[in-house]
Amino acid sequence: QVQLVESGGGLVQAGGSLRLSCAASGRTFSGYSMGWFRQAPGKEREFVAAISWSRGSTAYADSVKGRFTISRDNAKTTMYLQMNSLKPEDTAVYYCAADRYPRVVVTTTPDEYDYWGQGTQVTVSS
């Protein structure tokens, strides 16, 4: 079992920045791809970004490309999401997730992730 804990959310004005962290603990983290998803009120959970264990594969939703950057520190078993130029439409609960299947190319499908954190709220004011 892998436990995931997100942090770094908060309230920020449009155009501002936040950095989210996802700390993993429990059984081995080795080989797992990781992803960020978000869910706004009344909407379905949507893919934001993902990164493979080796960092050789990354993926971003079109809506965040050029503004968000995903990274990970495997030694610290922590993943990050640097969010710049934030917009009100980025407001959501952000979740980190772990995919234990050894993929070469990351998946963007929520159902293919095995472990989930509790989420951290990001609110962007206009």
N, C-alpha and C positions, 0 to 999 in steps of 0.2 A: 504494500500500500504506500502511496505517495501522498503527502500532505502539502498543499499549496496555500500560501498566504500572500495576498496582495497588499500593497501599501502605496502611499504617495498620491492618492486622490485628493480632491478638494475643490474649492471654488476659485475660479480664475476669470479674468476679463478676456473678452475676445482679442485675439492676437497674442495672448500670453502663452506660457509654456508650463508643462508639468512633466515629471518623470515618474512613471509607475515602476514598481519593483514587484517581483514574484519570487518568494523564497520557497524552495522545495526542501522537504525533509522526509524521513522514513526510509523505505527500502531504496535500492540503488536508483539513481537518476541517470545512470550511464546509458547512452544510446537513445534517450527519449527526445523526440521533437517537442517543441513547445509553441504555444500559440496564445494570442490575445483575441478575445471576443468582447462584444459590448451589447447591451440591451437597453434601449430607451423605453420609457413608459408607453404601453400599448403597442409595442413593436416586438418582432421576433429577434432572438439573439442573432447577431451578425458577426461575420469574420472581420478581423481588423488586420492582424499580421501573424506570421509564423516563422519559425527558425528551426533548422535541423540541429542535431547534436554537434555536427562538425562545423556549423555555421556556413556550410557550402551552399545551402538552399534556404532562400528566404522568399516570402510572398507578402504582398500587401493588397488590401482592398483599394480599388481605384480612388475612393473618396479620401484616402489618407496618404496616398503616394506623394512623396516630396515634402511631406509635413511630419510624418511619424517615422521613427527609426527603431527597429527591434534589435536587441543584442542579448548576449548571455555570457555569463562567467561560470564555466562548468566547475572550476575549482571551488567557487562559492555557492554552487548549485542555485544560482539566482539568474532570473531573466529580467530584462528591462524593456520599457517602452518610453522613448523620448518623444514627447508630443509638443510640437511647435506650431505657431500660427493657428492656435485653437479657434474654433468656430462654435457658435451656439448649437449647431447641429451635432457637434461631438459630445454633447451632454448625454450621459448614459452611465449605467453601472458597467464597469470594466472587469472582466473575468480572465484569469490565466488558466491554461489547461495544458495537460501533458498527454502525449500520444506515445504509448509504449511500443508500437509497431515500428520495426527498424526500416523506415522509409528513406529512400535517397532524396526524393522530392517531397516536401511537406504537403500536408493536406489542409484544405480550407473548410472541410466539412465538420461541423460541431460533433456529429454523432460518432466520428472516428477518433475522438479524444476520450481518454479513459479516466482522467482525474481532473477535478475542477476545484478552483478556489471559491471563496465565499463572495468575492467581488469587492470593488472599491468604487465609490461614487465620484464621478467627475462632472462638475457643473461649470459651464461656460456662460457667462453673462454677456449680454450685448451692450 
